Amino acid sequence: MSAVEGFYSALNLTFEGDMEPMKAVWSHADDITYMGPYGGFQVGWKQVLEVWEEHTAMKIGGKVEHADMRVTLGEDIALTQNYEIGENNPVEGEPEKVSIRATNVFRKEEGSGK
């Protein structure tokens, strides 16, 4: 599923401080939501973008991959449920293991999953 690979590639680039790929993989619609690991509930592209810009500015380094993914496909929507595992390497401090549950919803927009 190319949308999944695109998302995780973009996610790992945000860890290095590159926000542009993340902007490309997200829908920019007013009804999108994000509930990230730092808490909160963002609705709409403007709010989601602000949080991703904050995450990206942290430059936490490392890499996260999906594992044990379950995929549910519909005509214009797909749902993934998986673990995100890996490690982040903050500039200051020790590397931190990542192991969290994740659910992502992709909807077809202009021919690709966002």
N, C-alpha and C positions, 0 to 999 in steps of 0.2 A: 504494500500500500504506500504509494509515493508521498501522500500527504503526511503520513506518520514519519517517514524517513526525513522529509523536509523539515518537520517540526523539531525533531531531535537534533538534527544538524544545526538548525538555527538556535536552539537552546544552548548547545555547547559553544557556539560562537558568542552568545551574550556573555558567557562566563569570561571570555577574553576581552569584552568591551565593544563588540561589534553588534550593533542593534539592527542594521539594515535587513539582514535575512529574516529576523523575527517579524519585522514590519510586513514583509512580503508573504509570510505564511498565515498571518491572522486575517480574519474577516475584519472589515472596517465598518461593519453595520452597527446600528444603534442598539440591537438586541443581544449582542454577544455578552458573555460573562466570563469572569476569571476569579478563581478562588485559589490563590497560590499558597506556598508553604509559609509565608510570613503573615498570613491572616488577611482578613478583609474580604469584601465581596464587591468587585468592580463590575459595572454595567455600562456597556457602550464602548466604542473604540477609544474615545477620548480618555476615559478613566483607565481602561486596560493599557493603553499606550503609556500613560504616566507611570504606572507601576513597573512596566517592563523597562522603561528608561531608568528608573531607580535601581532595579535589579542589575541592569547592564553596567551602570556607573560603578557598582561595587567591585567589578572585575574579580570575581571570586575564583576564577580558574577551575581547572579540573575537567571532568567529563562525566556525563550521566547517560545511561542507555536504558532502553525499555527491556523488560524481561517478563516472561510468562504472559504474553499479551492474548487477550480474548477480543475478537472483533465481531461486531454486529453490523451488517450492511443493509441499508435500505436503498430506495431509488435515488434520493438526493441527500441522504444523510448516513453517516457512519459513526459508530460508537466504539471506542477502545477502552479497555480496562486492563491495567498492567501495573507492574512495579517499575519504579525508576530507581536504578542502582548505579552507584559509582562513587566519586569522591570530588569534593571541592577543596581548593587550595587557596585559602585567603592569603593576601599579601602578608598580613601579620597573623601569626598563630599557626597552629598545627593543622595538617590536612584533616578534613572531616568526612567521614563516611556518609553516603546518602543512600537511604533505603526507605522509599515512601510509596504509598499507593497512589495511583493516578487514574482519572477518567477524563477522556478527551472526546469531544463531539466535533465532527467535521461535517460541513455542509457544502454541497456543490455550488460553487460560485464561478461563473465564467469558465466552466469546464474543469475546474480543479477543486480539491477539498481544502477548505479554509477553516 
